[in-house]
């Protein structure tokens, strides 16, 4: 294989044939390959695969496999995932003040979120290395993806959930796919610490975004966007920020695409956090020197994370791509969600950070009127039906089955 695991701090390299989540120095690991190998790849190869009916080519992850993970096709665990749509709506452009704005809807993945893209890599690697039990801490979407892919691979899955902090739609998915679900007293970060300890003991194979293979899969979101745009990069990518896996993966994907010669310019990245779960934003305000953990609380449950494990990767991306970090209130999130929902697209609350954040950055003059923007919708509307019912502004009212009454109700 061409790939190695490389520490982002000290550059120490390790084989991908052994289970490892961090460097001996404590630094985060990234999957790396020689730049010459990427330069050898032509985007026409990826485009040609769109005509194929093979699962690995239909997959919006494995279509790019030479830049993702070199592995025999027979070993790949894929649903397949990806091939999500890029949406444009006049109402979204008008509301945000950005004429050229589109949204990549990752809620169209098999389990309803972008997590499927990373999970196909993580579970494929777990199976390849002989793991029997795969585990994650989750605010919901990761647990659904893990449970589904583990079921397909024939592996036992265990998910650690912050008690009372997970939307029922996501919990139902994990239970339905057969995962063992443990409700941990405390926040996501407490659950994450438990899984990390178990992984270090060798009891489980960890598939949170601390696992570098997860981020390799999530890179494909960017490469598929570029393919959607005929390999013409936008000016901005706007993404919700929670554990900062996507922010990290997106920066890596853009840098690799640019260095390989697939695109002629590097977009800027805007990572958007909820005001009630904003440690990355606070760090950005202080020059990204350090990160202070916090107790998070926000309606955007998917990014209700107070101590993001990918901080050091994400801060490098913001610096490398001249990116920005912004925060939006729960009220701004819900307002943006209502606009997205009413366009027949729909999303879970965390996804709406992309639109809310893009509007805020446009209002501030950071995003310019002439610039092109792609926002990421990370999860499906049905991931959090409580949010829809609580904030839609509409209630179901019983009405008699009387034709005249119903007609009057409709026409008023």
TASULMO-V689670 format. One record per backbone hydrogen bond with DSSP energy under -1.0 kcal/mol. CO is the residue of the C=O (numbers start at 1). NH is the residue of the N-H. Records with the same first field share a line. If there is no record, write none. Layout:
CO = NH + NH
This chain:
4 = 32
5 = 14
6 = 30
12 = 7
14 = 5
23 = 26
27 = 23
28 = 8
30 = 6
32 = 4
34 = 38
35 = 39
36 = 40
38 = 41
42 = 45
43 = 47
44 = 48
45 = 49
47 = 50
48 = 51
49 = 52
54 = 57 + 58
55 = 59
59 = 63
61 = 64
62 = 65
64 = 67
65 = 68 + 69
72 = 75
73 = 76
81 = 60
85 = 105
87 = 103
89 = 93
90 = 94
91 = 95
92 = 96
93 = 97 + 98
99 = 101
100 = 373
102 = 375
103 = 87
104 = 106 + 377
105 = 108
106 = 109
109 = 112
112 = 380
113 = 116
114 = 117
115 = 119
116 = 120
118 = 122
119 = 123
120 = 124
121 = 125
122 = 126
123 = 127
124 = 128
125 = 129
126 = 131
127 = 130
132 = 156
133 = 205
134 = 158
135 = 207
136 = 160
140 = 144
141 = 145
142 = 146
143 = 147
144 = 148
145 = 149
146 = 150
147 = 151
148 = 152
149 = 153
150 = 154 + 155
156 = 134
157 = 180
158 = 136
159 = 182
160 = 138
161 = 184
162 = 165
167 = 171
168 = 172
169 = 173
170 = 174
171 = 175
172 = 176
173 = 177
174 = 179
175 = 178
180 = 159
182 = 161
184 = 163
187 = 191
188 = 192
189 = 193
190 = 194
191 = 195
192 = 196
193 = 197
194 = 198
195 = 199
196 = 200
197 = 201
198 = 203
205 = 135
208 = 211
211 = 214
212 = 216
213 = 217
214 = 218
215 = 219
217 = 220
218 = 221
219 = 222 + 223
220 = 224
221 = 225
222 = 226
223 = 227
224 = 228
225 = 229
226 = 231
227 = 230
229 = 232
235 = 268
236 = 374
237 = 270
238 = 376
239 = 272
243 = 310
244 = 248
245 = 249
246 = 250
247 = 251
248 = 252
249 = 253
250 = 254
251 = 255
252 = 256
253 = 257
254 = 258
255 = 259
256 = 260
257 = 262
258 = 261
268 = 237
269 = 324
270 = 239
271 = 326
272 = 241
273 = 328
274 = 277
276 = 297
278 = 282
279 = 283
280 = 284
281 = 285
283 = 288
284 = 287
299 = 301
300 = 303
301 = 304
303 = 305
306 = 294
308 = 311
310 = 314
311 = 315
313 = 317
314 = 318
315 = 319
316 = 320
317 = 321
318 = 323
324 = 271
326 = 273
328 = 275
329 = 333
330 = 334
331 = 335
332 = 336
333 = 337
334 = 338
335 = 339
336 = 340
337 = 341
338 = 342
340 = 343 + 345 + 346
341 = 344
350 = 353
351 = 354
352 = 356
353 = 357
354 = 358
355 = 359
356 = 360
357 = 361
358 = 362
359 = 363
360 = 364
361 = 366 + 367
362 = 365
368 = 371
372 = 236
373 = 102
374 = 238
375 = 104
377 = 106
378 = 114
379 = 348
380 = 383
381 = 384
385 = 389
386 = 390
387 = 391
388 = 392
400 = 402
402 = 406
403 = 407
404 = 408
405 = 409
406 = 410
407 = 411
408 = 412
